[in-house]
Amino acid sequence: MEKKITFNELRKIKDSLPDGAIAKMAQEFEVSEETVRNYFGGANYTNGRAVGIHMEPGPNGGIVLLDDTAILDRAKELMQAAAV
């Protein structure tokens, strides 16, 4: 499922993840940690791969179109679990 989100919102979610969440998601989705970081706006394509995000310039860091929300949805679940 596609989703539009601002770059700043996406980075805020990444920055709010509990310790170890990037590694946990990488293991669950069978990708490298750098690939998960690329999903959240990183740009290390030497150790990670592209993950279907498309960025357009604009306010709040621009608009990001995510081709697949699976990693974003899992990140939100991990944040909720850590808040409890």
Secondary structure as a PSIPRED ss2 file (coil, helix, strand):
# PSIPRED VFORMAT (PSIPRED V4.0)

   1 M C   1.000  0.000  0.000
   2 E C   1.000  0.000  0.000
   3 K E   0.000  0.000  1.000
   4 K E   0.000  0.000  1.000
   5 I E   0.000  0.000  1.000
   6 T E   0.000  0.000  1.000
   7 F H   0.000  1.000  0.000
   8 N H   0.000  1.000  0.000
   9 E H   0.000  1.000  0.000
  10 L H   0.000  1.000  0.000
  11 R H   0.000  1.000  0.000
  12 K H   0.000  1.000  0.000
  13 I H   0.000  1.000  0.000
  14 K H   0.000  1.000  0.000
  15 D H   0.000  1.000  0.000
  16 S C   1.000  0.000  0.000
  17 L C   1.000  0.000  0.000
  18 P C   1.000  0.000  0.000
  19 D C   1.000  0.000  0.000
  20 G C   1.000  0.000  0.000
  21 A H   0.000  1.000  0.000
  22 I H   0.000  1.000  0.000
  23 A H   0.000  1.000  0.000
  24 K H   0.000  1.000  0.000
  25 M H   0.000  1.000  0.000
  26 A H   0.000  1.000  0.000
  27 Q H   0.000  1.000  0.000
  28 E H   0.000  1.000  0.000
  29 F H   0.000  1.000  0.000
  30 E C   1.000  0.000  0.000
  31 V C   1.000  0.000  0.000
  32 S C   1.000  0.000  0.000
  33 E H   0.000  1.000  0.000
  34 E H   0.000  1.000  0.000
  35 T H   0.000  1.000  0.000
  36 V H   0.000  1.000  0.000
  37 R H   0.000  1.000  0.000
  38 N H   0.000  1.000  0.000
  39 Y H   0.000  1.000  0.000
  40 F C   1.000  0.000  0.000
  41 G C   1.000  0.000  0.000
  42 G C   1.000  0.000  0.000
  43 A C   1.000  0.000  0.000
  44 N C   1.000  0.000  0.000
  45 Y C   1.000  0.000  0.000
  46 T C   1.000  0.000  0.000
  47 N C   1.000  0.000  0.000
  48 G C   1.000  0.000  0.000
  49 R C   1.000  0.000  0.000
  50 A C   1.000  0.000  0.000
  51 V C   1.000  0.000  0.000
  52 G C   1.000  0.000  0.000
  53 I E   0.000  0.000  1.000
  54 H E   0.000  0.000  1.000
  55 M E   0.000  0.000  1.000
  56 E E   0.000  0.000  1.000
  57 P C   1.000  0.000  0.000
  58 G C   1.000  0.000  0.000
  59 P H   0.000  1.000  0.000
  60 N H   0.000  1.000  0.000
  61 G H   0.000  1.000  0.000
  62 G C   1.000  0.000  0.000
  63 I E   0.000  0.000  1.000
  64 V E   0.000  0.000  1.000
  65 L E   0.000  0.000  1.000
  66 L E   0.000  0.000  1.000
  67 D C   1.000  0.000  0.000
  68 D C   1.000  0.000  0.000
  69 T C   1.000  0.000  0.000
  70 A H   0.000  1.000  0.000
  71 I H   0.000  1.000  0.000
  72 L H   0.000  1.000  0.000
  73 D H   0.000  1.000  0.000
  74 R H   0.000  1.000  0.000
  75 A H   0.000  1.000  0.000
  76 K H   0.000  1.000  0.000
  77 E H   0.000  1.000  0.000
  78 L H   0.000  1.000  0.000
  79 M H   0.000  1.000  0.000
  80 Q H   0.000  1.000  0.000
  81 A H   0.000  1.000  0.000
  82 A H   0.000  1.000  0.000
  83 A H   0.000  1.000  0.000
  84 V C   1.000  0.000  0.000
